Amino acid sequence: MKLVFDFPKEVVDKPIITQIIKKFDVTVNILRGKVDKDAGELVVDISGERVDEAIQYLRTTGVVVMPITKRVFFDADKCISCGACISLCPNALYFDENWKIQFDDNKCILCKACIKACPIQVIRIK
Amino acid sequence: MKPKTLDEINKRIKKGDAVVLTADEIIDFVDEIGVEKAVKEVDVVTTGTFGAMCSSGVFLNFGHSDPPIKMSRVWLNNVEAYTGLAAVDAYLGVTQLSEDKGFDYGGGHVIEDLVSGKEVILRAEAYGTDCYPRKKIETPISLQDINQAIMFNPRNAYQNYNAATNSTDKTIYTYMGVLLPNYGNVTYATTGQLSPLLNDPEFLTIGVGTKILLCGAEGYVINEGTQHNTKVKRKGKIPIGPAGTLMVAGDLKEMDPKYLRGATFYRYGTTLYVGIGVPIPILNEESLRNTLITNKDIATNIVDYSIPSRSRPSIREVTYAELRSGKVEIDGRAAPTSPLSSLYMAREIAEDLKNMIEKGDFLLQGPIKGLKDSEFKPLQIKKKETRVGDLMKQVAKVDIGAELNDVVKLLVKERVDHVVIVDKDGLRGIVTTWDITKAFFEGLRRLEEVMTKEVIVTSPEESVDVAARKMEKYNISGLPVIKEEKVVGIITSSVIAEVRK
């Protein structure tokens, strides 16, 4: 399951990821992370039997948990399929067999590289 | 075989009998039945492109208000249009930026809004005359309210173009899109084998008067485009890199919003994606053979856009087949590629044009005059230009072994803002008065910790504009001047500002 964890300032220095791994025996694959003293954002792929409990626990610590698919929006109707984004996106944007751009939100890691590249601004990240 | 005439082809189009294929389809078709049969059978090959074309815009006539105004300045949604024409005529160019939204909205977006049926705010100013007393206007208008709205594009449909990459270690933002550091990606334009002017490389059938599909409406080639260049390096007939261009015009009121789109290239500016379809009549074997080119036959240069000079170096030659594969090799590494023109949309345009011709809705109009041969000349600057070497000042230097205190003393003694740190091999770092202030605040005491090690530099021969751009881009106030690996001076933003005054 691809999720985004937003760490507010108050908990940014706490070993919360280690805690959920130990407590709930989940596997956490960090796809991308940005942490500084004011806030942290981790994009993770998390799996295990007790994922739901882990998420519940995370929420009690103040971490905001959200599926990636709720954070990124691709406007397929507006996209002109020029492909300016293609060489910048690690995985999620690709050409189909008709050279139409498709977006697989499950593969997005919120790196935001496409945002600057898109001349039509069809990709938005909340 | 007797060559076909355009009249014969038009007769078949009118009867609904014309055989029309797109420039993609013709390749396999001829592969199957051979050139000789295909010349007899095929009447028209349609081509298409959908790319960012900065040299585009519209002539507008707003009509007269009561009392009337001689508009000396005009804005549409805060994007200024050129008014050095009669009282209520203006030309809105696609790269003109909005005065309040900057890069996010420009002339291209205004044109898209108009064609989409949206109202835009017309604002005008004037100095007032006996015959035109009004001095101000502000009113919403739509495309319907405007008398004439004629798209007039001085340069469209480039016959081939450079591919772009970046050799430096910093991302750059260009009209060829975002270029990642260290040859991190390659971008390219044109739709290759489907592109209009690559299917008629010597302009046998495309000339002044040729009827085309311009943003979904009937349009015409009215001249060779600006920067039209026929004196270029070729592979067979096909130019390697930028060559021919078209000047085109058409009625904005008849255009389809699907086939034009306002766009922004990040930190570069606004433009318009323009959709163009050009029919190529198959008059003889030569005109057919011209349409058989494939992406493998079309080559261009991958050019290093990080060099801010007219003559940017080519990294290597590449074919469109390689570019289309999604990766090209540079320096032994695979760089991912990005097309900037939409092949998907270009195919729709070629397909639309094909359908219109098949249905008898689009008759061919051949050229009344050929496109002139011409050469794209550079602009010679006849006055002597100031170079960095003319403006640089002596620079305060210390050896890498010095103490931070020595640097502070030198800054104060020389009354300067920059001290460069050197060793026997040349530049090692730079310390500014700001760095010292910051070091004081953060409690840093060692020169090594305080100095900036990755120093942006210039050379005595560099243009002052290029040096100034570096300072602006990296938000710094001075550049050490390097000659043969030695620091020979410094140029500062205050010196440049003084000269520019």
Interface residues (C-beta under 8 A of the other chain):
Chain A: I80 S81 C82 G83 A84 C85 I86 S87 L88 N98 W99 K100 I101 A113 K116 A117 P119 I120 Q121
Chain B: F50 G51 A52 Y173 G177 V178 L180 N185 V186 T187 R261 A263 T264 F265 Y266 R267 T271 Y273 G326 A335 P336 T337 S338 P339 L340 S341 S342 L343 Y344 M345 R347
